[in-house]
Amino acid sequence: MALTVAATASAQTLKMEPQVVGVTTYEASTAINLVVVKPEIKLDNIDPAVLAVNTNGIDRNVMSVYPSDSRGAFNPAGEYLALGLEKASGRGLGLSKGAGVWKEEYSVKVALKPGKTIKVGKQKFTAIECSTDKALKDFVSEADYFNKGTFTGKSTGRPGDETLTYASYEPWSLKGDGVANPLVIWLHGGGEGGVDVSITLLGNEVVSLIRPEIQSHFTTEGGANGAYVLSIQCPTMWMGTSKGFGHGEYPSLYADVLKSCIDEFVAQHPDVDPNRIYLGGCSNGGYMTMHMLIRNPRFFAAAYPTCEAYLDANISDNEIKYLAEENIWFVQSYDDTTVDPKTHCIPTFQRLVKAGAKNVWMSMFENVQGVDNPGQRLMGHFSWCCLFNDVVTHSQEQNDNVKPTNNGGGTVAPQGHANIFEWMNAQVLKAPEVAPQQRR
């Protein structure tokens, strides 16, 4: 990490070297909540009240100080100090500069508050020198629980290859357990493409999928709780085609390589149940979820497209016929001004119901209410927050009468399940007598 540490002119100034910061993702933001430093001498029992921390120009309250290793894990004999910060207000501190890239310039400074001192033996320190302007060059987060990799395969609609970046969560309790385990796949939105999969995992709180609250909804063949999670990132947008940006008119550039990436992951993990693969994503990723269902009928046991951006007008009646055989649960907010539900999921849902779909559902929220900050109303497009906050519990009636509600998204409990994840967990693929051919 590039450091900006001034020369010490006084023996009363304590030098500390910034090591890493800790990034926490919330329902609509990311924020730094941990700073790890290495003091020039070992320090014990530091009062948080004497320290002043500033991140990217914002003063932060220090809530805790403890000895740690270089990554912030508690270690009573550690040479490092971890400073736990009070959660930032609002929507966090803007760690991403957009287009799937973390900010290059991000400052962190640790100092002593005016009039405060630190005593170590006979030494008395009246100042601290510790700062960096490259805090995001290295950070710790829940993304560290994922294995990272890339996959290269053929492009769709033009010559050449495409390379995807992916992150997989493989619970230690499931690996090698000798039984079949479910796989949950997530496809990112338009702002999280690129080659840094941590953007995908943290940008929309996808890491919620590995937290106990959601993992507990999934069961393995052997009766244990948990699921594998695979988050896949394309270098641009899933809606990219050989003819430009699309809404379902043409095949995605990434259609074939995405399917091959999923196939390869399943082949390398023989304990993943091929009959329990669940696919979802938000916005751009919701579009790609629909696209994959159309191209690969009856491959996924269930799908959970969220604020999906596949225009209903580009779904043919024949495609509706086959989609009606799928297990799908749409999620969206009625006040979404980025992807209009009235031209996307609502007419698609209604057409599927008319086509005889028995296991197709739609949660339509009035708006998106925050959980991290109760009472905060989020952008209508952020319906993935409803999903990851585990408040998607009901579906609309299977008819033309759409009544948006924040009471779980509807009035019907699909198949009697308590929420979308328990419904998903119950879906097991059953191959039709004759599978339709892949298209688009």
N, C-alpha and C positions, 0 to 999 in steps of 0.2 A: 504494500500500500504506500503510495507517495505521501510523505509526511511534510507538514509545515510546522517545524518546531524551532523556535528562535533560540539563539545561544543564551545560556544562563549566565547572568551577570551577578547573581547573588546566591550565596549558599542557602538562603532561606527559600529558594524557589525549587519546588519539586517537579522533576521531569516525569512525564508519563507518555508512553507511545501508544497511539490508537491501534487497535488490532482489527476488530471487526465490529459491525453493528448487527443488531437483530431486527429483522423485518417481520411484522405481523400483518396478515391480511384480514380485512374486515369485509362486511357485506358490500360496501361500495368504495373501498379505498384500501391503501396500504399505508403503514406507518412504521417508523423506527421506534421501538420500545425498549431497546437494550443497547448499551454501549460497553464494549470490552476494551480495557486499557491495561498496559503493563507499566507499573510504577518502577522507578529506578531502584527502590528498596521495597522489601515486602511490607505490606500494610495489613493491619488487623483492626477489626472493630471500628470502621470508619462510620461516622454519623452522616447519613444521607443529607441532613439539613445543612451541612457545611459546603456541599458541592453545588456548583452551578453548571448546567449543561445547556448548550445551544445547538440545535440541529437545523441547518439550512436557514438560519436567521431567526429561529423561533426559540424562545426560552422555555425550557422544560423542567418540570418538577422531578427530582430524584426521589423515588419511593423506597428503594432498597439498594444495599451494597453488600456484595458477598465475594469471597475468594473463589476463583474459577480457573478452568483451563483456558487455553487460547481461543476456544470457541464459545465460551460463556457457560459451560456446564459446571455446576458446583463442585468444588474440590477444596477441602479445608487446607490442603497443603499447597494450593495453587499459587503461582507467581503473579497471577493476573487478578484484576478486579472487574466484576460485572456490575454495571450500574443499571438498575431497572427503573424505567421512566414511566411516569403517569401517561395514560393514553392521550394522544392528541385529540383535540376537539374537532368538530366538523367532519369533513371527509378526508382527514389525514393530511399528509405532508407532501403529496404529489411526487412520488418517487419515480414514476415513469414519465418520460417526455413524449409519449405517444409513439405510434407505429411500432409497438413491440420492442421498445428499447428503454433500458434504465438510464436515468440521468447520469451524465459523465461527471458533472460538477455538483457535488453535494457535500456541504461542510458540516463538521462536528467539532465542537470545542468544549473542553472540560476545564473548569476553573474553580477557584475558591470564591465563595461569596464574600463581599466586603466585610472586613472585620473578623472573619473566621480564620482559624489556624488548624494545623494538623501537627500533633506532637508524636514523635517516635523516639523513645529513649530521651536523650538529652537534646535531640534536634527539634527545632520548631520551624515549621514551614508556613510562610504567610502568603504564598502564591503557588499556582500550578501552571505549568506550561504543557499544553496538550491540545493539538488541533490537527485536522486534516481537511483537505478540500476534495478528497476522493473517497468518501466514506462508502460508496456503493460499489467500489472495485471488488470488495469482498464482504459478504454478509451471510448470516445464518438465518434460516427460516424453515417452515414446515416442508418446503420443497426439498430439503435435504433428506427426507425420508423416502424419496423416489430415486429409482435408478434411471439414468439418462442415456440416451443413445440416438442414433440416426438410422434411417432406412431409405435406400435408393431403389427406385423402380421406374417403369416406363410412364411417360406422360400420356395423357388422354387427349386426343384431337390434334396432336402435333408431334413431330419426331423428337427424340431425345428422352432424357430422364428427368425425374423430379426427386428431390431429397426432402424427406420429412424428419422432423425432430420429435422425439417422444420421451415421455416419462412414465415409468411404471411403478406402482406401489404393490409390493409382494409381501403380505403379512407373514412374519416368521412363523406364526402359529399355523398357517395353512401350507406353507412350502414343505413338501415331502410328507404330507399327512396321509397320502395314499388314497384320498377320496377326491371326488370331483367338486370343483369350486366355481362360483359364478365370477364373471368378468364384467365390470362396468366401464364403458368407454365414454370419454368426453371430448367433444370437438369445440374449439374456441370460437370466439366472436371475431369481428372484423378488426378490432384493435389489438389483438394479441398474436398476430402472425409474426413470423421472423425465424430466428435460429437460436433463440434463448428460451428454452421451455419453461424456465422459472417465471417468465412473464405470463405464460399461459396458466400456470398453476396458481399464481398469486393475484393476477389481475382481476379475476372474477371470483376469488375465494373457492376455486376448484378443490383446494386442499380440504375443504369440508367433507369431501367424499371419503377421506381416510380417518376422520375423527370418530370416536366411539359412538356418538349419537346416531350417525348414519350407518356406520359399519354394523351396528347391532341389528339393523333391519334385515341383513342378509344372512342366510344360513347355507352351510355346505351340505354335501351329500352325507357327511358323517354327523351332522347335527351341530357343528361348531358355528360360531358367528364370524362373519367377515366376508370380504370379497376382494379380488384383485381389482386394481384400478389402472386404466391405461388412458393417458391424456396425450393426444397427438397434435402436433403443430405443423402447419404448412408455412412456406416462406413468405407468402403474401396473404391472399384471401381464398377461402374455399370456393367462392363464387367466381373466381377467375376462370376464363375459358379461352380457347384458341381464338375466339372472336371478340374478346374483351370481357368486361364485367357482365355477368348474367344473373337472371332470376329464375332459371330453369329452362330457358330456351335451348341451351346447348350444354353438352356435358362439361363438368368441371375438369380442369387440367389434372386434378389430383384424385379423380375417381378410381382409377386402376391402382395407383401406387398406394392409396389408402387401404383398399381391400387387401392388397398383397401384404402390407405392413401388419394388418390385423391377423391374416392367415399365418404369417411368420411368427408372430408373438404366440399364438395359440399352439403352433407346432413346437415351439421351444419350451412351452409350459404344459406338459402332458396332463397336469392335474387341473387345468382349466376345462370346464365342461363346455364343449362346443354347442350344447343345446341350451346354454344359459348365458348367452352373450347379449348385453344390454347396451344400446347405443343412444347417445343424446348429445346435445350441444345447444348453444345459445346464438340467436341471430344468424350470423354467417354459418356457425356450426349447426344451428337448427335447420338451415337450408340444406347443408351437407347431409344431415341425418335423413331428411326426406329423399334427397338424391340417392343415397345409398340404399334406402328401402326400395326405391323404384328400380334401381339397377340390380339389386341382389335380393329378389323376393324370397321370403321365408328363410333367410340366413340368420337374422337377429331374432332372439326370443321376444324382445320388447324394445320399444323406442320411446324416448321422452324428449321430443323436440320442444325447445323453449324459445319463445318469441321468434319462431322460425321464419326465414325470409324467402321461402319458396312460393312464388306467386301462384295462387290457385288457378289462375287462367292458363298456366303452363302445364297443368296436370290434366292429362286426357281422361276421358271416360273409361278407357280400357285400363289405364293405370289406377284409377280409382277402384275399379273392380278388384284388382290384385291387392291394393293397399288395404281394402276392406277385410282381407284375410289376416292382416298383421295385428299385433298387439301394440297399440299406440296410446300415449297419454300426452296431449298437448298442454302447455302451460304458457299463459300470456296475461298481460294486464291490458284492460280495455282502453286505458289512456295512453298507450304506447304511440308516440308520434314519429318514431324512427321506422318501425315496421307496423303498418296498419293491420290490425287483426281482422278488419272487415274485408280485406282483399287477400288475406293469407290464411290463417288457421281456421277462422270461423266458417267461411264457405267450404273449405276442405273437409272440416269435421261434419258439416251438414250433408255434404255429398256422400261421405263415407257411411253415415247413418242410413241415408236413403238407399245406399247400395247393399245394405244388409249387415254392416259391420256390427259384431256383437261385443268386441272387446276394444273399442276405440273410445277414448274419453277426452274431455277438455276442461281444464281449470281456467276460468276467466276471472281474474281479480279486478276489482274496481280501480285500484291503484296499488303501488308498492310501498308498504309501510316498513320502516326500519325496525330492527330488533336490537342492534347494537346501541342505537340512540332512540329509545322509545318515543313515538310521536313524530319522528322525522319522516317526511314523505320524500321518497326517492323518485328519480326519473321513471316514467312509465315503462321505458324500455328495459329496466333492470329487473325483469321478472325472474331472472336466475337467482335473485336474492330470495325469492319465495321458495324456490327449490332447495337451495343450500341452507336456508334457515329451517327447513323441514316443516313448513306450514302448508304444503300442498296436500290436503287431506280429502277434498271432495271434487267431484266433477259436475259439470252442467248436465241437465237432463238431455237425453239423446233425442232431441227434436230441434226445431227451428227457433225456439224461444230462448234467446241468450239473456241471462240475467246476471251480470257481473256482481260478484260479492267477495268481500275480504274474509268471509267465513270459510276458509279452506278452498275457495275458488268455485264453489257450487253447492248442491244439495244432495248429491248422490255419492255414496261410498262404493266405488267400483269393486265388484266381487266381494264386498263386505270388508275390504282391507282398510286399515287405519290411515294409511298415507301412500304416496306414490311409490316409495321405496319398498314397502311391504308388498304392494301389488306387483311391482317389478320382480321381486324375489320369487314370487309364485309362478311366474311365467316360464314355461318350459317348451322349447321348440318341438313341434310335431310336423314332420315333413308331409306335404300334400302328396296325393297319388302321382300327379304330374306337375313338376315345378315349371313355371313360366320361364322363358328365356330372358337372360340379362338384356337390358336395353339401355339406350342413351349413353 
